[in-house]
Amino acid sequence: MQNIRSLAFASAIWLAGAAWAQTESLTGPERDFFENRIRPALAKYCYECHSSESDKVGGKLLLNTKRGLSKGGESGRIVIDRDPDASLLIQALRWDGTEMPPEQPVPEAVLRDFEKWVRSGAPDPRVDEELGLETPRDGSMTPQKHWAFEPIRVPRPPSVGTDWARDPIDQFVFSKLIQKELKPTQDAPARTLVRRLFYDLIGLPPSKSQIDRWSARIAGSQQDANAAPIGSLNRRAIEVLVDELLASPHFGERWGRHWLDVARYGESNGNDGLARNATFPHAWRYRDYVIRALNRDTPYDRFIAEQIAGDLLPAKSDLESDWNKIATGFLALGSNPASAMNVNFNMDVVADQIGVVSSGIMGLSVGCARCHDHKHDPIPTRDYYAMAGIFTSTMTMWGAAANEKLTAPTTPLHELKVLKRTDISLPQIAPVAPEFPDGYAEVIRSLQPAIYSKLDAPHADLRAEDGAKMSPATFATMGKGRIRGKVHRKTDSYSVSFWFRNDLKSSSVIMTACLFSFANRAKLEGVGDHLGLSGTYRGADPGHLFIFPGVKAVPSVTGTAVIPEHTWNHVVLVREKARIRLQLNGVEKLDIDAELPPASEEVREFTLGSRSDGMFSLQGNMTEFAFFDRALSPQEAKLLHSASGQPEGSGPVQPAPIVPSPNNLAMGVREATTASDCKININGESQNLGESVPRGFLSAWTEPKPPVAVPADKEMRPFLSSMSEASRVGKLKWTIAKGTISGTANAAENGFLTSREEFLDFDLQCDFQLQGKGIFNSGISFRFDSKPDSAPHFNLGKASEGEPFGVFYGEWKLKAVPEEEIELEQWNRLCLKVAGEKVQGWINDELLVDYTLER
């Protein structure tokens, strides 16, 4: 019989339970969100006035302890459960009534994090020392005394005195069953076994003909002369079926998804705090790599090495080199806060990489050490920055991140040599403007504009910045740039007319674009008139025109029409002293007509295609721009559209430009230009640096010892991969056929593993370290059948029954769940307790069986 695909590929880490009391049960994502987003922000913006170390505690409010945050201060509770709008904390951060921090508001991304945190129930993993909940540092937590850091050994399988066990793992299982006063039942029928194997190994149901053919062979009607029966079943036939399913490409698809969960695979960034979900169009290559690795039975140590250091591994061919580079997408995936106004962006990327290597592979949470030494395990802050130095010496490449400049800066990508396709020749669709009559320009000039341009060539009063271009083919194309102009005299009234096309989906961004700013250049926004196209900011209705005066005390004025992307639209904006009128596409009813006093009479500059401070550039084009240093009459504004020859309502829809892109690119990582050590970021802030820490691994690690010295310019990722792949802490198991234990995609919710299971040592040592492969075990996950018995037992039932899974005691079927609603691994977690006439059963701490027997 062939060896099974390496069981470790579909790996996650089994956590048997928490060894130390926690005040509440938090999920891994909740803990990570607090430690990576909330705690650093509290330290940066709040602790100066609201911590036990403050000279004077403001409002008697302590935020550096869990109890203090929950209790509140003089004004009462500051967090109302799952209600950000009613929570004083959020009101203060919004500067709504109370202004905290008092100097300036927190960045928008930080505010969004706090709103999300409160909305999720404000989970807080901190353990307050004054409550007596901190684990004493008495030496009991040292790596020398904790089993998780000891060398892996090969335990002797327990002697169970039965021929029921077909594999050494079964001996461990049978021993546990005896301890729980359980016993296995008879083998399931052949048809049930066939269905289970199909579902478990490839995730697809067998056809009727496959069930009939294989159940006949397994039941023994086509006995193989060399068959060894399992009870009444033909073991050789079972092995042949398993081998056939393992050879199916669907095996990698079925089990690859579990590793993709560990690798936090996604083809977009997720909400980055600015309502942006930037896509990563090349992420799919990593998905294909994982499926290929599983189907090729790649040894687990090689699998890990390729993902952490594939770009540094020697390759026998260009094809192998390509796949190695694609594998490093493991470190480039993930979701990070936006780079805009985030000085910690680069270290946030590093934190994500440390998290996936430590929690995902080693089963050991290291992330909290970004700000402080771990309280519950031997991981000091120095260890975190020793690992961080490895990743700061590594260049992470995600590409253009859907051209979302605020989400992440654009990076290069791996260029593959073999795994590429010929570029598809696609037609270039130029953003052609509507066809205007020959006399349109003369009509505009007849109204005596101070500045007029088709935006198809340089102009004396207009200057393109940051890559904005003007050409006869595309008119003004902003990209990430803008066009600046300056008026010749001050005026308290003015008008502006232009055609624009926006190619960005307004519902996908926090703000679509700023089309025109009549405001002097400023560091932020600038006082004046800002005409923009709305996105999702603060729950706005996307796709509407609005005018913002650049003063937060004065609300924006918003139009009524929705402007679809890829359409040309005509705007005439008229300011007549304190009144603003906006005509859209020649429609007689104005889109905006409101009293809006001018914020400043000293404005002399304007910006086309972005805000005056350079933010929110238009992804599209503009043409036929005219600036008037007076207020146009409604008739004149109407003439500017009627003379264009275009119907009222909207200009024509123009498809987005199609540009063929190379198909030989992949996300991943590679060596940075220089390798260097990382300095400790005090309280997790990259602007507050402490001492430098030599690059390295965890100080608690004992086998093998790290190299004595690493050259300053030496890349350490290969060394990191060798430490990670054989990690004793990370019990690598997502059971495929051995229905004995299973794992979780979020491995390290309470530090490291807190329970020792000898059979995991046995399996890790024998199947992984010695062979690199697992061996198919036809044990309890597949073999149980239902049969009343005097002892409590659980079974996986008959496929023909309406309720194939169940818990039995005597003549009672206590609990049954349809097979389609729960996977086999779920029932492997069953904990059954019998006390007198009371029978209870739990799966994942959820009470599913609770019966009192009546004799």
HELIX and SHEET records of a PDB file:
HELIX    1   1 LEU A    7  ALA A   10  5                                   4    
HELIX    2   2 GLY A   28  PHE A   33  1                                   6    
HELIX    3   3 PHE A   34  ILE A   38  3                                   5    
HELIX    4   4 ARG A   39  TYR A   45  1                                   7    
HELIX    5   5 GLY A   58  LYS A   60  5                                   3    
HELIX    6   6 LYS A   66  LYS A   71  1                                   6    
HELIX    7   7 PRO A   84  ALA A   86  5                                   3    
HELIX    8   8 LEU A   88  LEU A   93  1                                   6    
HELIX    9   9 GLU A  108  ARG A  119  1                                  12    
HELIX   10  10 GLU A  129  LEU A  131  5                                   3    
HELIX   11  11 TRP A  147  PHE A  149  5                                   3    
HELIX   12  12 PRO A  168  GLN A  179  1                                  12    
HELIX   13  13 ALA A  190  ILE A  202  1                                  13    
HELIX   14  14 LYS A  208  ALA A  219  1                                  12    
HELIX   15  15 ARG A  235  LEU A  246  1                                  12    
HELIX   16  16 PRO A  249  VAL A  262  1                                  14    
HELIX   17  17 TRP A  284  ASN A  295  1                                  12    
HELIX   18  18 TYR A  300  ALA A  309  1                                  10    
HELIX   19  19 GLY A  310  LEU A  312  5                                   3    
HELIX   20  20 ASP A  318  ALA A  327  1                                  10    
HELIX   21  21 GLY A  329  ALA A  332  1                                   4    
HELIX   22  22 PHE A  345  GLY A  355  1                                  11    
HELIX   23  23 VAL A  356  MET A  362  3                                   7    
HELIX   24  24 GLY A  367  ARG A  370  5                                   4    
HELIX   25  25 THR A  381  THR A  392  1                                  12    
HELIX   26  26 ALA A  401  ASN A  403  5                                   3    
HELIX   27  27 TYR A  440  SER A  446  1                                   7    
HELIX   28  28 SER A  506  SER A  508  5                                   3    
HELIX   29  29 TYR A  537  GLY A  539  5                                   3    
HELIX   30  30 PRO A  634  SER A  642  1                                   9    
HELIX   31  31 ILE A  682  GLY A  684  5                                   3    
HELIX   32  32 ARG A  717  GLU A  725  1                                   9    
HELIX   33  33 GLU A  758  ASP A  763  1                                   6    
HELIX   34  34 LEU A  764  LEU A  770  3                                   7    
HELIX   35  35 ILE A  780  ARG A  783  1                                   4    
HELIX   36  36 GLU A  819  GLU A  821  5                                   3    
HELIX   37  37 LEU A  824  TRP A  827  1                                   4    
SHEET    1   A 2 PRO A 229  ILE A 230  0                                        
SHEET    2   A 2 LEU A 233  ASN A 234 -1                                        
SHEET    1   B 2 THR A 394  MET A 397  0                                        
SHEET    2   B 2 GLY A 668  GLU A 671 -1                                        
SHEET    1   C 2 HIS A 414  GLU A 415  0                                        
SHEET    2   C 2 LEU A 665  ALA A 666 -1                                        
SHEET    1   D 4 ILE A 451  SER A 453  0                                        
SHEET    2   D 4 GLY A 620  PHE A 628 -1                                        
SHEET    3   D 4 PHE A 475  THR A 477 -1                                        
SHEET    4   D 4 LYS A 469  SER A 471 -1                                        
SHEET    1   E 6 ILE A 451  SER A 453  0                                        
SHEET    2   E 6 GLY A 620  PHE A 628 -1                                        
SHEET    3   E 6 SER A 493  ASN A 502 -1                                        
SHEET    4   E 6 TRP A 568  GLU A 576 -1                                        
SHEET    5   E 6 ARG A 579  LEU A 584 -1                                        
SHEET    6   E 6 ILE A 592  GLU A 595 -1                                        
SHEET    1   F 7 LEU A 462  GLU A 465  0                                        
SHEET    2   F 7 ARG A 482  LYS A 486 -1                                        
SHEET    3   F 7 GLU A 605  LEU A 608 -1                                        
SHEET    4   F 7 MET A 511  ALA A 519 -1                                        
SHEET    5   F 7 GLY A 528  SER A 534 -1                                        
SHEET    6   F 7 LEU A 545  PHE A 548 -1                                        
SHEET    7   F 7 VAL A 557  THR A 558 -1                                        
SHEET    1   G 2 CYS A 678  ASN A 681  0                                        
SHEET    2   G 2 LEU A 689  VAL A 693 -1                                        
SHEET    1   H 3 ASP A 789  ASN A 795  0                                        
SHEET    2   H 3 PHE A 805  GLY A 810 -1                                        
SHEET    3   H 3 TRP A 812  VAL A 817 -1                                        
SHEET    1   I 3 CYS A 831  ALA A 835  0                                        
SHEET    2   I 3 LYS A 838  ILE A 843 -1                                        
SHEET    3   I 3 GLU A 846  THR A 852 -1                                        
END                                                                             
